[in-house]
Amino acid sequence: MSERISSLYKHMSETDQHIPNFEEEFAILRKKKVELHEETKRKFLGDGLDSSSVDELQQIGGQLEKSLSIIRSRKLRVAIGISKMI
């Protein structure tokens, strides 16, 4: 029984040693995700496109066209709603 308890304590202490590593990895991944999001945002705003490939530019253009379509559709629905109120 004593050996079992010792084994469990040893396992727990080994596991506790890995927790800071997981926290550090999580922080690194979170930072990379934020950086990627910021880079994507800059590209949508037209900044930093010099290093983009033709495929990336086509993808960005397609995403922007889709976004514009959604915006125009919403704008039309709002305008129709306002005209019905008048």
Secondary structure, 3 states (H helix, E strand, C coil): CHHHHHHHHHHHHHHHHHHHHHHHHHHHHHHHHHHHHHHHHHHHCCCCCCCCCHHHHHHHHHHHHHHHHHHHHHHHHHHHHHHHHC
